[in-house]
Amino acid sequence: MIPNDAVLTNTLLYLDGVEVSFDGFRALRGLSLTLGAGEMCAIIGPNGAGKTTMMDVITGKTRPDKGDVLFQGSIDLTRLDEADIAQLGIGRKFQKPTVFESQTVEDNILLALKGGREVFANLFWSRSAAARAKIDEVLDTIRLDHVRTRLAGSLSHGQKQWLEIGMLLAQDPKLLLVDEPAAGMTDAETAQTAVLLKRIAKDHSVVVVEHDMVFVRDLDVRVTCLHEGAVLASGTLDQVSANERVVEVYLGR
Ligand SMILES: Nc1ncnc2c1ncn2[C@@H]1O[C@H](COP(=O)(O)OP(=O)(O)OP(=O)(O)O)[C@@H](O)[C@H]1O
């Protein structure tokens, strides 16, 4: 059921009763979730809970069998393809970093800018002031300014993850979907990633899927636990951690 305007005021992302089946297996079973404009939330849950499938539905990779998926109140994402959805300003970061290893850090950001590829391809290009300013802004946000001329391939795993987040930021997304950013990171990198995402969340909406509870605690945002394709519990991390079912199916394992 499409909600009324009052419900959707300040709601950037609205999922209601979303169903996805793969050959009869119900990966999402009536998933309902909202994200406010300017909000960051964390999604947790056991393997197979449907977290990736949820991201796939939002980004148009998987089309739901049933349910509403609305962006900015009225845009029906179930009718759009992946390219249209990316164009709307929904950026996704997959778990594994996919930076251009043989390019410098700053050129990775340039390549990600709207129109950046044309600028990059032109032998006689001089970076426009706007492109330069955007690259500087992104490098400052992800705190990689000091390595801007290094090849991306020479960065640590954590730095590559931050660079890829920067490449998403270069496209001015309204919503960032970030899949397990802390996986494979050192404790120090994990802590820095939480600081980075909190900085980004000041002017973006962010959904973070994560298994690392220390990291989720650092994020200090609303947490939703999925289980068997639906929401099991939602609230602060303390509230969700105190839920017996969450302990039973996930945290206590
Ligand atoms: N393309 C597909 N075909 C068949 N089954 C699928 C497909 N994609 C996902 N599934 C199944 O749907 C269920 C939900 O998977 P999903 O990847 O969304 O879970 P998840 O919460 O992201 O798990 P993880 O934490 O392991 O990444 C799983 O049982 C998975 O095997």
PDBQT file of the ligand as one rigid body, heavy atoms in Angstrom, charges set to zero:
ROOT
HETATM    1  N1  LIG A 301      20.474 -15.460  -6.739  1.00  0.00    +0.000 N 
HETATM    2  C1  LIG A 301      20.085 -16.283  -5.769  1.00  0.00    +0.000 A 
HETATM    3  N2  LIG A 301      19.584 -17.504  -6.039  1.00  0.00    +0.000 NA
HETATM    4  C2  LIG A 301      19.182 -18.343  -5.077  1.00  0.00    +0.000 A 
HETATM    5  N3  LIG A 301      19.212 -18.046  -3.749  1.00  0.00    +0.000 NA
HETATM    6  C3  LIG A 301      19.715 -16.853  -3.410  1.00  0.00    +0.000 A 
HETATM    7  C4  LIG A 301      20.171 -15.908  -4.384  1.00  0.00    +0.000 A 
HETATM    8  N4  LIG A 301      20.601 -14.799  -3.718  1.00  0.00    +0.000 NA
HETATM    9  C5  LIG A 301      20.422 -15.037  -2.405  1.00  0.00    +0.000 A 
HETATM   10  N5  LIG A 301      19.899 -16.277  -2.226  1.00  0.00    +0.000 N 
HETATM   11  C6  LIG A 301      19.540 -16.862  -0.926  1.00  0.00    +0.000 C 
HETATM   12  O1  LIG A 301      18.754 -15.934  -0.248  1.00  0.00    +0.000 OA
HETATM   13  C7  LIG A 301      19.071 -15.924   1.149  1.00  0.00    +0.000 C 
HETATM   14  C8  LIG A 301      19.418 -14.522   1.570  1.00  0.00    +0.000 C 
HETATM   15  O2  LIG A 301      20.708 -14.219   1.058  1.00  0.00    +0.000 OA
HETATM   16  P1  LIG A 301      21.457 -12.837   1.309  1.00  0.00    +0.000 P 
HETATM   17  O3  LIG A 301      22.737 -12.918   0.534  1.00  0.00    +0.000 OA
HETATM   18  O4  LIG A 301      20.549 -11.716   0.998  1.00  0.00    +0.000 OA
HETATM   19  O5  LIG A 301      21.750 -12.881   2.857  1.00  0.00    +0.000 OA
HETATM   20  P2  LIG A 301      22.731 -11.966   3.736  1.00  0.00    +0.000 P 
HETATM   21  O6  LIG A 301      21.941 -11.546   4.911  1.00  0.00    +0.000 OA
HETATM   22  O7  LIG A 301      23.316 -10.920   2.875  1.00  0.00    +0.000 OA
HETATM   23  O8  LIG A 301      23.851 -12.988   4.187  1.00  0.00    +0.000 OA
HETATM   24  P3  LIG A 301      25.446 -12.746   4.433  1.00  0.00    +0.000 P 
HETATM   25  O9  LIG A 301      25.559 -12.109   5.784  1.00  0.00    +0.000 OA
HETATM   26  O10 LIG A 301      25.986 -14.130   4.403  1.00  0.00    +0.000 OA
HETATM   27  O11 LIG A 301      25.959 -11.892   3.307  1.00  0.00    +0.000 OA
HETATM   28  C9  LIG A 301      20.209 -16.926   1.334  1.00  0.00    +0.000 C 
HETATM   29  O12 LIG A 301      19.669 -18.147   1.813  1.00  0.00    +0.000 OA
HETATM   30  C10 LIG A 301      20.768 -17.082  -0.051  1.00  0.00    +0.000 C 
HETATM   31  O13 LIG A 301      21.300 -18.387  -0.245  1.00  0.00    +0.000 OA
ENDROOT
TORSDOF 0
